[in-house]
Amino acid sequence: MEGTDRWQWMRDELRQLSERNQYRRLEPTGWLEGGWIERSGRRMLNLASNHYLGLSNPLPNGTDGAEEGDAGMRLGAGASRLITGNDPVYDRFEREFAAYKGTESSLVFSSGYMANVGVISALAGRGDYVFSDRLNHASIVDGIALSRAKCSRYRHRDIGQLERMLRSVPAGAKKLIVTDAVFSMDGTTAPLPELVELKERYGAILMVDEAHSGGVYGEEGQGLAHALGLQRRVDVQMGTFSKAYGACGAYVAGDAVLIQYLINKARTLIYNTALPPIVMSAVRANWLTIRSEPWRREALFQRAAWFRRALNECGFDTGDSESHIIPLLLGDNARAVDFGAALQAEGIAAVAIRPPTVPEGAARIRFTVMATHRLQDLQWAVERIAAVGRRMGIVP
């Protein structure tokens, strides 16, 4: 689908909402003293928020946790963004972030789970078709279930099977392909170039979850789609601020009509209290740091590659990991639990990952390195991991 035609169904639905006086807009809303707000440049008495006891006070200078420039930034949003919760900090950040992502617009959600559930159930419904990688995050799985669309799960990164599924769908049906960019339990990356080609060939919508790639891939951390030069060909870019960005919340970036559609259709935005403005301020501060300090990404990739190689040289199986997420595959649930407990006794934070988070028979320890880890500390960890592995008979 070329140009605006791919979103014509959205434009039609938005026009119908407008004709029924049901079209929603986000209005910048600043809170004032004495129960007043300023909305779209007008001073109004606030009779719409949920802060019944008036406790949404500014964070004063000198308060524990206050950062420079946070004075006057509220702790609570007071309501959903469509009521009185759309603090001006949202609008500023969404404009800046859309430019960063190379899209027309962006929209902030309260969490990655809320974003995936809200977006997928808004874009697909009864009679539509959704295609999902079998290793996609649980929030994607739940979003598809709530959409009531017909779901087809293809084998992990199996482009051939996905194409056969797409080919079997009736002509003219709405089709949505959803994939993680980096898979959180395996450290593998999605075959985005091939997925883009398929979605264009079969007239599908492609949604990419950059939760574990945002901040990490790309010249300024924009994500895997950007790193591959595919950002303009991915229809829906979603990601979180709770991973590499070190805060909380999530975003969706894409065409302006997509964002307007989600404002009107995504239930997890419409009926959910907005993130606290102070959190949005912290998200923006961390985002600016990530953009201006490329050494963090370089250090992360160097340390991850070293750590993975060291584990492999010890005889451990790290699967197909190719990112900063490095699984140590153990298979048996009890073995994974015992291995994790032994590592913790050695002073290494390690948690056993078991079904249903991973497939049956695929229990593991999930390691994630950080840009700030010292190489001598990673070496220390590998020595102890290897010692536990030898003691348990996992490696020679």
SULJOBEL-V894512 format. One record per helix or strand of 3 or more residues. SS is the DSSP state (h for helix, s for strand). FROM is the first residue (numbers start at 1). TO is the last residue. Records with the same first field share a line. If there is no record, write none. Layout:
SS->FROM-TO ; FROM-TO
This chain:
h->3-19 ; 33-35 ; 88-101 ; 112-123 ; 138-147 ; 159-167 ; 192-201 ; 224-227 ; 256-265 ; 267-270 ; 277-292 ; 295-314 ; 333-345 ; 375-391
s->29-31 ; 36-39 ; 42-45 ; 105-109 ; 129-133 ; 150-154 ; 175-180 ; 205-209 ; 236-240 ; 250-254 ; 325-331 ; 363-368
